[in-house]
Amino acid sequence: MSKMLRLQSLKSNAIVFVVVAALLFMFSKLAFAADQNVEQAWQKIDAGALVVDVRTAEEFEQGHLPNAINIPFEQITTVFADRKIAKDKSVVVYCRSGRRSGIANEALISAGYTNTYNGGGYQALNQQQK
């Protein structure tokens, strides 16, 4: 009888693990997928948003969007504060895939910036450039 209870307990634990893992995966994807609409990013850029490439300096040197400035994602809140960038300034951040720009976007929001947008990946933005 105790063998059967252990088997049921293992099955229950396995189901809970799979559900929790699936939820974590889904939420992590949603967090980095937030924003990333190329057309909307370009609308904001065309309207005068500050364009920030959050990739490394080496990646930036290999190509970047016109008028973009380079601030590596790990430094974004510090550099914004140092440059006294207004908390309501329209900002579009991008990187290679949208992951680092998602992190940068969340960091800016956490620091009180209210008008930021994760533009996603450089290649997609560059291909849709107007």
Steps between C-alpha positions, in 0.01 A plus 500: 500500500779748583662421164179608328488824701859581407422438134197730517710763678768479230236540228351801678844658542581440133175663390561802723855532368386491136226757561734736687771463233248572224372810680851631562592447135184673383547800728868539409409502131221751561731729694748521214231500234340808651485776242724400205259611231725633224239733351416648838870542579551690174198721572659597829840553338348713223320704767835585662566224752853462630638184336727293724697199380567295813747257338874506561717774350645242260154399376403866467807570286400220262176681419221688672186699427537863392521743792532215751720542803678206660445424867564137600192358672680448833576872521176652374349630823830645620570674169143634476530643851845648427371662180190622683269354236143597587289219647226570242735514199388271218763226471531197271756238603621218277768230490571194286197288590287696745625323813747764621270783392224332703727501805596863436137600450398337828791669680391839370140439602616393846703822522186705428524561127148512361534517122733216402455242226680174427561518126637146491776390265726709280455288187120523506509875564764555232302305240186706568688829502311781329 
